[in-house]
């Protein structure tokens, strides 16, 4: 992913609300599966890491991206933004070249 594409995805993610929360139980297989399904449906998602989660958000982002085969767009504070190119042509986010 180029820096221009990453910047474009960051700008799209700024207005998004987090659709997942990772809490005290950290990453569970159920969380991972739900995140994978959301990525397939939306391509770009935002995840919030709650205060009671002891894990580092950057490490969580790496783990989630590996398990879901997605890319980490950014990690700011306790917010994670992930992107995975979808298969549906109608819903696809068109990235700049």
C-alpha positions in Angstrom: 0.0 0.0 0.0 1.4 3.4 -1.0 1.5 6.4 1.3 -1.0 8.1 -0.9 -3.4 5.2 -0.6 -2.9 5.0 3.2 -3.6 8.8 3.5 -6.8 8.4 1.5 -8.0 5.5 3.8 -7.1 7.5 6.9 -9.2 10.4 5.6 -12.2 8.0 5.1 -11.7 6.5 8.5 -11.7 9.9 10.3 -15.5 10.2 10.0 -16.2 6.5 10.9 -17.4 5.3 14.3 -15.7 2.2 15.8 -17.8 -0.9 15.1 -15.9 -3.3 17.4 -14.6 -3.0 20.9 -11.8 -5.1 22.3 -12.0 -5.3 26.1 -10.8 -7.2 29.1 -10.9 -10.7 27.4 -8.7 -9.2 24.6 -8.8 -11.0 21.3 -11.1 -14.1 21.1 -11.7 -16.3 18.2 -15.3 -14.9 18.0 -13.9 -11.3 17.8 -11.6 -12.3 15.0 -14.3 -14.0 13.1 -16.7 -11.1 13.4 -13.9 -8.7 12.4 -13.2 -10.8 9.3 -16.9 -10.8 8.3 -17.1 -7.0 8.8 -14.0 -6.5 6.6 -15.6 -8.7 3.9 -18.7 -6.5 4.0 -17.2 -3.1 4.4 -13.4 -3.2 3.5 -12.5 -0.5 6.0 -13.3 -0.7 9.7 -12.4 1.0 12.9 -11.9 -0.9 16.2 -11.7 0.6 19.7 -9.5 -0.9 22.4 -11.1 -0.3 25.8 -9.3 1.0 28.8 -9.6 -2.4 30.7 -7.7 -4.2 27.9 -4.1 -4.8 29.1 -2.7 -5.4 25.6 -0.9 -2.8 23.5 -3.2 -1.5 20.6 -0.3 -1.7 18.1 0.4 -5.4 19.0 -3.3 -6.1 18.8 -3.5 -4.4 15.4 -0.7 -6.6 14.1 -2.3 -9.8 15.4 -5.7 -9.0 14.0 -4.3 -8.0 10.6 -2.3 -11.3 10.4 -5.4 -13.4 11.4 -7.8 -11.6 9.0 -5.2 -11.1 6.2 -5.9 -7.4 6.2 -3.7 -4.3 6.4 -3.3 -1.9 9.3 -4.0 1.6 8.1 -3.3 3.3 11.3 -3.2 3.0 15.1 -3.9 6.2 17.0 -4.2 5.9 20.8 -6.7 3.1 21.3 -8.2 3.2 17.9 -7.2 0.7 15.1 -8.2 1.1 11.4 -8.0 -2.0 9.2 -8.4 -2.3 5.4 -9.0 -5.4 3.3 -9.8 -5.3 -0.3 -13.2 -6.8 -1.0 -14.5 -8.9 -3.8 -17.8 -7.1 -4.5 -17.1 -4.6 -7.3 -20.1 -2.4 -6.4 -18.9 -1.8 -2.8 -15.2 -1.4 -3.5 -13.3 1.6 -2.3 -11.3 3.0 -5.2 -7.8 3.8 -4.1 -5.7 6.5 -5.8 -2.7 5.2 -7.7 
